[in-house]
Amino acid sequence: MPSACLIPLLFLIVFLMAATERISGDPDALQDFCVADANSSVYMNGLACLNPNEASPKHFMTSALRTPGNTSANPFGVSLIAANTNNMPGLNTLGILMARIDMAVGGVVPPHIHPRATEILYVMEGNLSVGFVDSDTNKLFPHILEAGDVFVFPKGTLHFAQNIGEKPAITINALNSQNPGILNIPLATFASSPAVPEEVLAKSFAISSQEVEQIRKLLGGT
């Protein structure tokens, strides 16, 4: 395990990201807090607020990240558990999200994009290969990380992570939006609903229609 003194540093970085207007992914709140009201039927940009008089300390904490995730539940060998407004309603309007990612040996967080947030990753355990692609030049910025290292993925860039060590890996990730969005490239491309036209995928990836169907089946598409 990396030194415990690094963990407070991570939290400091995360909260500075959330508090800095220039890099905030979400608009500023108009009050100190807005605990999400899970029972509200109001549809809005974000979540409706609970009456402040009904707010309590339990709305501002979660134990969701204590428990390791199931890395065998998907073909990628990874598990993501988020601290978000579903289990921590006090995060509503604060412009921040945190997640724990568990990665089996050889597990991969597939290339994906967060359209509304920058992401910072802290390696708690393991050795990772990570990288992002510059949208202007398609240049890859790769790096090898070990326990205690921190890496940042700029907002909207295609990025990935892979466990290249001999033991399972754990990362803590923070994003400067309560709803950063995620486009998982393999799933969005081959397992969308309705499906992207077969001829579009075949021509885009220079593969045959049969190969398109094979990939779709492997990823759970139709």
Number of C-alpha atoms within 10 A of each C-alpha: 9 13 9 10 8 14 15 10 10 19 13 12 14 20 15 14 23 24 16 12 12 8 14 21 23 20 11 14 12 8 8 9 18 21 25 23 17 13 8 11 9 10 8 7 7 13 19 19 19 18 11 11 6 8 17 10 7 11 16 16 14 16 9 16 16 9 10 15 18 15 19 13 10 10 11 17 20 26 22 18 18 20 21 21 23 13 16 20 25 25 23 26 27 23 23 26 24 21 18 24 22 26 31 23 19 17 23 21 20 18 18 20 23 22 16 19 28 22 24 20 22 22 22 23 21 23 23 25 16 22 21 23 19 15 11 6 7 10 10 13 12 14 12 15 19 18 18 19 17 16 16 17 22 17 18 22 20 23 24 19 22 23 26 22 17 11 14 19 25 24 22 22 22 28 27 28 27 24 21 21 13 14 16 18 14 15 17 15 17 24 20 14 10 8 13 14 11 17 12 12 17 16 11 9 9 10 12 14 14 11 14 18 16 13 15 20 13 11 17 11 18 13
